[in-house]
């Protein structure tokens, strides 16, 4: 068994202080990332809903037009109504893509960032507890 000199004790205290600062810095970064992805998820879902509403509004308008009746007869022809349907279908796909991004951010990225934050806290507590226990005892076994 060895006893620690005052220099070693000072080094341990300094290392613990550095570890605490690094942990706080990483936790703040992780919290900022979580907030960023929360807000981004909100924007994606809002955008998704807006695209759905836009597509539905114009689809209803087209369905009520005379050209729609002609489109049903000649779907294979490239017509203005056919182009409209292609644009509307693409808009609906974009809406689904943005809803999927919202889901990924909310259920994957944010959850994983929270887990990493918990790991940082847990590891800091464990290391600081062990360092303080070693420092308090003043003895390390070989």
Residue pairs with C-beta under 8 A, 6 or more apart in sequence:
1 139
1 140
1 141
1 142
2 139
2 140
2 142
3 138
3 139
4 12
4 135
4 138
4 139
4 140
9 135
9 138
12 131
12 134
12 135
13 135
15 131
16 128
16 131
16 132
19 124
19 127
19 128
20 124
20 128
23 120
23 121
23 123
23 124
26 120
27 117
27 120
27 121
30 113
30 116
30 117
30 120
31 117
33 113
34 110
34 113
34 114
34 117
37 105
37 106
37 109
37 110
37 113
38 105
38 106
38 110
40 105
41 101
41 102
41 105
41 106
41 110
42 102
44 98
44 99
44 101
44 102
44 105
45 98
45 99
45 102
47 95
47 98
48 95
48 96
48 98
48 99
48 102
49 95
51 91
51 92
51 94
51 95
51 98
52 92
52 95
54 91
55 88
55 91
55 92
55 95
58 84
58 88
59 88
62 68
62 81
62 84
62 85
62 88
65 81
67 79
67 80
67 81
68 81
70 79
70 81
71 79
71 81
71 82
71 85
75 82
134 140
